[in-house]
Amino acid sequence: MGKVTGFLEFERLEEGYEPVEKRVKNYKEFVIGLKPEEAKIQGARCMDCGTPFCNNGCPVNNIIPDFNDLVYRNDWKNAIEVLHSTNNFPDFTGRVCPAPCEAACVLNINNDAVGIKSIEHSIVDRAWAEGWIKPQPAAVKTGKKIAVVGSGPAGMAAAQQLARAGHAVTVFEKNDTIGGLLRFGIPDFKFDKSHIDKRVKQMEAEGVVFKTNTIVGEMPKGSKVTNWAKDTVTPEQLNKEFDAVILAGGAEQSRDLPVPGRDLAGIHFAMEFLPQQNRINAGGKVKDQIMATGNNVIVIGGGDTGSDCVGTSNRHGAKSVIQFELMPQPPEQENKELTWPYWPIKMRTSSSHEEGCDREFAIATKEFMGENGKVTAVKTVRVEFKDGKFNEVAGSEQILKADLVLLAMGFTNPVETMLTGFGVDKDARGNAKASTDAGGYRTNVAKVFAAGDVRRGQSLVVWAIREGRQAAREVDAFLMGSTTLPR
C-alpha cells in the first residue's frame, strides 16, 4: 500500500495548531489539517505490511490501507467511499478519536506510525467541500418503525443505517438539539457543532425523524434537563407504536467525590460546566453560568474530560489551572516491545495542557475547605499504588487554593430511570445488559435493544459508532429475518 519505499523516505507529519495566544481568545476549531500533497505523503508511508493490525486497532474496522493508498494515488472520491463503508461519521472521528489505529500501526513498532487520523480528517473534509457526501435514501420502504432513544454517535449511526435499509426511524432526544455528548460534552474548539448539523440534514433527507425536547420515561429528581424538555413519552408508548426500540443514551452519571466539604459552593461536575459554554457559543442563554474567569481552578481527573475543562477554563481567563491525576505520572515513551499493538499507557499532553496548566500526578483529594459556604482550598495528599491499592504518603499533605473545583473523574452508568422504565436488566456496573453475540444487542425485553455507552459504559465516540452500526444490523435481522447491513 502507498509507495513501496515511502516509509523509508518520508517522516510523519503532524497536523498544525494555531498559536496559543490566538486560539485561547475564541472557541473555534484551531487544528490546521494537512494539505492534499501532505496527506498524499502520509498515505505513501503506509507499508505493504501483509497483516494490517490498524484494522483491528480501529473499533469500526476502517479499511485503512486501502484509503491510505487511494489518497497516495489522488483518488479522493473512492477514498471517501471506502471510509464511509465502515464509518458513518469520519468527520467526527477524524477530529476527536484518540486513534488507537495508529498505536496498532506496524510501522509504529520501531518508527512513527502513519498519520491515519490526519488522512481520515483530510478525506472527509475534502469530500464535503467537493459535494461528494449526499443523502442515500432507501429505494424501497419496509413499513417497519423503529425508535432510537438518544441522539449521540451511537443513536445517529444506528438511525442512519436503519433508514438506509428502508425502515422508518424516529430519534428521541431529551435535549433541545441533536448530538448528545458530542453536542454538549465536547468543547467547540475541539469539535465544531456544524459537523453534527450537516449530518442531521443528511439523515433527515434519508427519512430519519428527529424529536428533540422529549424525555423518554422519567428523569431523576433535580435533573436540569427538565428546564427545557417539553414532551414526555413513556416506554409503553414506544413499545406499542414501534416495531423495535434501540436505547442509545450515554453513560451520564458522573463519578462523585464524597469527601468532607463536598457540599460547598463552587464545586461542580464537568458536565455542569462544559455544556453551559457550548450553549452560550450556540447563541443560547444560561442563567448563572459557571465561570472560571479570574479564579484558581482545580480540575480533578486526568482524562480527556479534565483536559476539556482545562481548555475551557483558559478561554474563560482563569487565574491558574491545576489538573489532578490519581495515578502516577506515566513514562514519556512506552515500551513498544511490550505494548504494541495495544493502546499504550504513556504521558500524553493535550493542546489544552499546552495552553497553560500545572499537572499533579499521584495525588488524592482529602477535603474541600471553604469560608461562608464557598470553596477556597483543597487539602491533598500524595499516594502510592502498592499491593492493589492506593496508600497515602506520610507527611505529604498540602493545601492548594481553589475558587472553582471541577470534577472530571468519568462516568459510572446511564441514567437509571430509563432502563428501569423499560424493565431492562442491568449488569454489575449498572449498564444495560445486552451481549454482542449472534443476535446480540438485545435486552431481556422483547423488541428492546441497547447500544453505545448505555450498554458498554463510558467509552469513545468511535466505539459508539461501532455499537450503533452493529445494533442496527441486529435490529434489521430481527425485523426482516435476514440483513445485508454490514457489522
N, C-alpha and C positions, 0 to 999 in steps of 0.2 A: 504494500500500500504506500501511497505517496511516492517520493523519489527513493530509489533503491539505496542511495548513499546519503539521503537527506539528513538522517540522524547524526551522521558524522560531520556534515558540512555546516549545519545551522544550529544556533543556540536557541534556547527557549526565549520567547519574547513575551513579557508580561503586558497586560493592558495598563494604560496610564491612568493617573488621577489628576484632577485639577488641584492646584496648590491649596494647602490647608487654609491659608488666610483668606482665600476666595470662597471656598466651599462652605466654611462654617457660618457664612453670612446668610445662607439660604437653605432650603430643604429640597433642592433639585438634585437629581442624579448627577454624579461627578465622575463616573468611570468613563474613560476615553477608550472606546472599542478599537480593535485592530482595523487598519485599512485593508482593503481587499488583497493587496500584494503581501501585506504582513501575514494575513490569515493563510494565504497560499503557502508561504514559507513554513508556517506552523504545520500545515497539512503535509508538507513534504517530509517533515520529521517523523511521521508515523511509519513504524517499521513493518516489514512483512514478517511479523513475529510468529506466524503459524497458529498459535493459540492466543487470541486477543483477550487477555484477562480483564481488560477495560469493560468488555461486555457484561461480565458478571459483577464487576465492581459497581456498575451503574444499576440502581434499583429498577429502572424501567427497561433495562437491557437495550439501551441505544446501540445501533449498529455503527459503532464509532469508526472503525477502519474505513468503512465504505464512504461515509460522508467526509472524512478527512481526505480521502483520495479524490473525491469529486471536487472539493474545494481546490485541491492542488491542481486539478485539471480544468479549473474555471467553469465547471458545470454546476453552478449555484442552484439552478432551478431543480435539478434532480437531487441535489444535496438536501433541500428542504423537504422534498418528498420522502427521502429516506429517514430524515429526522422526525417527521410527523408520523411515520409508520409505527413508531414506538412511544412517542411523547406528544400529547395533545398541546402542551404549552411550553415549548422550549424558550419562549420569551420570558417565562417565569424562572425556569431552572438555569437559564443562561446568565441570570443575574444573582440569584440567591442560593443556588445549590453549592455546597462545600466541595463538590467534585470528587466523590470517592472513586470515580473512574480514573482520575489522574494518579491517585495513590496506587491503583492496581496496574497502571501502565507498565509494560515490560521494560521500556526504556528507563523507568524510574528505579530499576534495580541498582544501577550504577551511574545514573546521569539524571538530568532534569526531565521530568515527564513531559509528554506532548501537551500543549496548552489546549486541551479538549474543550474546556468550558468557554474559552475565548473564541474558539472556532464556532461552537454552537451559537454563541451570542451574535457573532458576525453573520451567520447563515440566516437566522430568523429576522434580524433587523433588516437585512437586505431584502428578504422575501416580502416583508411588509412594505418596504419602500418601492419595490418593483410591482406591487399589486398581485403577487402570486398566491397570497393567502385569501381564499374565498370561502363562502359558506358551502357546505356539502349536504344539502337536504336529501333525505331518503326518497328514492324513486317510488317506493311502494310503502304504504302505511299498514301497520299490523292491526290497528284497532285496540291495542293494549295500552293501558295507562299506568304510568309509574310516578311515584312521588319520591323526591330526593330531599331529605331534611339536612340542610346545611349547604352553604354555597362556597366553601373553601375549595382548595385544589382537588380534594377527593370527590366532593359533590359535583364540581364542574366537569371533571374528567368523566365520571360515571354518566352524567346527564348528556354530555356530548356524544359519547359512544352509543348510548341507547337511542338517542334521537336519530343518529345516522343509521341505526338498524331499523328505523321505521316506527318506533314507539312514540306515544305522546307523553312527554316528560314535563313535570312541573317541579320546580325547585322552590323550597320554602326556606326563607332566611329571616331570622328574628331581628337583625339589624336593618337600618334604613337603606343600606347599599350592599350590593353583591361583593363577595370576595373573602368573607371570613377573616381569619388572622392574616391573610395576605393583604387585606384592605386595612385592617385596624391594628395589627400587631407589628408589621414590618415598616420602619420609617420610610418616608418618601425619598430620602436621599439615597437609600439602597434600592428602592423599587418604586418607581413612579406608577401611580394607580391608573394612568391612561392605558397601560398594558392589559389590565383587567377589563377596562371599558371596551377595548377593541374586541376582546374575546367574547364578551357578553353580547355585543352586537352581532358577531358571527353566529353565536349559538341561537340567538333569537331568530335570525334568518333561517336557521336549520329547524326551527319549530319549538325550541325549548321555551317554556313559560316560566318567568321568574316572579315570585310573590315575596316582596320584602315586608318588613314591619309585621311579621307573622310569627307568633310563638306557637310551637307545636307542644301541646301539653301544658304543664305549669312550670314557671320559673321559680327558683328558690326565693324565699323572702329576702328583701333587701337588694335584689338584683337591679342594677341601673338600666338594664335593657328595657324594663317596663316604662321608662321615661319616654321612649319613642315608639315602641311596638304598639300597634293599633288593633291587630286582629289576633284571634286565638283559634287554633284548630286542634281538635282532640285526636289522640291516636285512634280512637274508634272511628272517627270520620275518615281518616286516611285509609284505614283497613277496609272500610265499606266502599269508598269511592275509587280506590286504585287496585290494580291487579298485583302490584308489588310495591314495597316501600324500602328505600335504602336510607339507613341512618348514617350520615356522614358529617356529624358535628365534630368539633375539636375537643382536645383534652384541656378544658378551660379552668379546671380547678387549680388555682395557683398554690404552690407549696408555701406554707406559712412558717414563721419562726417564733414559736411561743416561748420567749424569754421575758424576764421582768422588764416592764416598761413598754411592752408591745402596743398598749392602748394609747400611747402618747400621740398627739397630733404631729403630722409631718412624716409619718411612716406609711408608705403606700406600696401596693403591689405594682410591678412593672406594667401589668395590663390595666391598671388605672391610669398610669402616666402616659404611656405611648399612644393609645388610641385617641386621647384628647388632642394631641398635637396633629395627628393625621386628620381629625375632623376640622380643626382650625385651617389647616392647609387646603382642605377641600371647600373652604368658604362657609363652613358651619360655625355655630356659636357654642361655646362651652362655658357654663356657669362655674365660677370659682376654679379656673384651670390650675392644675398643679404646675408650678413654675420653678425652675432651678436657678433663675436669674439672681446673681449675687449671693448664692448660697454655697455653703460647704456641703457637697453631695457625697454620700457613700452609697455605692451600689453593691448589694450583697448577692453574689452569684457570678461565676466567671465565664458563663457561656455566651451564646450569640445574643440572647435577650438582654443580658447585662451589658454587652457591648453596644447594643442599640440604645440603652439608657444613657450610656456614656456619650455617644454621638449627639443625642437629643439635648442632653444637659449642656454640652459645649455650645450648641446652637442657641440655647436659651441665654448663655452668658454666665455660666456658673463660676463662682469664685475659685473653687477647687473641686476635683472629682477623684475619688479613690474607689477602686473596684476590689472586692474581697473574693478570694477563692479558697475553699476549704482544703483542697488537695495541694500537695507540694508542687513547686514550680517544675514543669516538665523539662526535659532536655531540649536544647536548641535544635538538635538533629536526631531523628530516630535511628535506631539500628536496623537498617533495611534488611539485613540478612535474617533478622528475627521477625520483622513485622510485615514485609511485603508478601502478598498483595493486599493485605488488610489495612484498614484505616489506622494510622499510627497515632500514638499519643506523643505530641511534641509541642513545643512552645509556638503558639500562634498569635500573631499581633495583627489586629484588625485595623482598618482605616480609621475607625473611631478612636482606637488607642493612640494612633499616631497624631491625632488632633489635640491630644492633651489628656493624660490620665496617669495616676500612680496606681500600680497594681501590687496587691499584697497577697502572697500565697501562704498556705498552711496557717490560716488564721480563722478563728471562730468568734462569733459574737456571744458575749456572756450577758450583756444587759444594755438596754436603751436608757439613757439618762436624760432628764429634762427639767425645765422650770416652767411653772404656770401652765402645766399640761401640754407643753410643746417640747419636742425632742431638741436637745442641744449637744449631745455627745453619745458616743458608742463605746462601751467598755469591751475590749477584746482580749484574747489570749492566743498564744501560738500553740499549735498542735502537731503531734507526730502520729503518723499512721503506723501502727505496730500490732501484730497478732490479730489482725482483722478489725481493729477499732482505732478510734482517734483518742489520743491521750494528751492531756494538757501539759505544756512545758512549764515547770515550776518557775515562778519569778518573771514570767513573760507578759503579764497583764499590762495593758496600756489603755489610755483614754484618748479618743480622737474626736475632734469637733465634728458636729453634724447638724445642719439645719434642715436637711432633707435626706431621708433614707428610702431607697428603692429596693424592694425585694424581688430578685430575679433568679430564683432558685429552681425554676422549672415548674412543671405541671404534673399533677398526680393522676387525674382521671377526668372523664367527661362530666358534664352536669348530670347529676344522678337522677333528677326528676324526669328527664327524657327517657332514660332506659326503664325506669320503674313504671312510667306511664304506659309503655308498650308491653311491659311484663317480660322484658328481655333479661335472661340470666347474665350475671356478671362474673368475670374471672377474679382471681385473688387480688388484683390491683384495682378493681372497680370498673374495668373496661367491659364493653360488650363482648360476650363470649361467642365467638364465631371463628371456626377454623378456616384454613386456606386449602384444605384437601379438596379432592374432586367433589364438585357440588358444594364447595365451601362458601364462606362469607354469609351463610345462612345462620340466623339465630335460632333459638328454641321456639320462636313464634312463627307460625305459618305466614308466608309471604313477606317476612321482615328480614332484611339483610343489613349488614353493618360493614363499613369500610373507613379507612383512614385512622386518624388519631383516636376516634371513638372505639375502635377495635384493637389497635396495636399500641396505643398510648402515644405520648408526646414523641414526635418524630420529625422528619424532614419533609419539605414540600415535594421532593421527588418521590418519596415513599407514598405520600398521599395520592399523587397522580397514579402511581402503580396500583395502589389499592382500589382506587376508583375505576380504573380500566378493568381490573380483574373481576371486581364485583359486578360490573356491567355485563361482562361475559357470562357470569353465573346466572344473573337475572334473565338475560336473553334466553339461555338454555332452559331455565325453569319455565319460562312462559311459552316458548316455542318448541320445546323438545330437543332442539339442537341449536347450534350457534356457529356463525362464521367470524364473530368478533375475535380479535387476537387477545392473548393474555398479556 
